[in-house]
Amino acid sequence: MNIGAEAALIRGKWLEEEVIFKLRYPKLYRNTILDLHLRKTRTSHEAKLLSEAKFNGVPVPSVLFINPEAGLLILEYVKGPKLRDIIDHIKLSECLEIFIKIGKNVGILHLNGIIHGDLTTSNMLLTEKNEVFFIDFGLGEFSNEVEKQGVDIHLMLRALESTHPSHARRLFEAFIKGYSSVRGEEWKEKILNKVREIRMRGRYISERRESHKQSKGFNNLS
């Protein structure tokens, strides 16, 4: 069992098949009616995102059963480690091929207005056939906005920089190669410009926070 901030993931059996039960449990600090509404809508929304992604050929777990009122999704169990945990144990040439495929599939998601919402190597499983499955669409949404698609790509870049810094640049380049093969060069440039803009925003906020801390420290000395 894995208990996250929003849901518990439980591996088990359903109709003789190995599955994952994803249960959005009640939050006692929330109003009961609001809590039920949020769990119901988020469960239904995630099921729609997964179904739409699968319909468009992106490897995601199949939705086998849904009970929105209970906040329950029963998902296909996909066997394989998280990509985050094995990147450093795979040849770089193989990793680059994997990330081209990842980029293509993210391109397909975005082309069809699907935002993953937490696009990191922690939410990707690598199967024995070297196929990458995308999991956990709990923060996802439907949108064609360049801003939201740019945030998805920025999260991917940040994840690579923080968890796989030695190969981050080359892996991201492979990712973008796959992405642009689906979205085209013009959209690729638009997205990369948005990623640069998002990074600049982050630096600006960090600098403001640092400046504020230094200012407080200086005032404390006076």
Secondary structure by P-SEA (a helix, b strand, c coil): ccccccbbbbbbccccbbbbbbbbcccccccaaaaaaaaaaaaaaaaaaaaaaaaacccccccccccccccbbbbccccccccccccccccaaaaaaaaaaaaaaaaaaaaacccccccccccbbbccccbbbbcccccccccccaaaaaaaaaaaaaaaaaccccaaaaaaaaaaaaaaaaccaaaaaaaaaaaaaaaaaaaaaaaaaaaaaaaaaaaaac
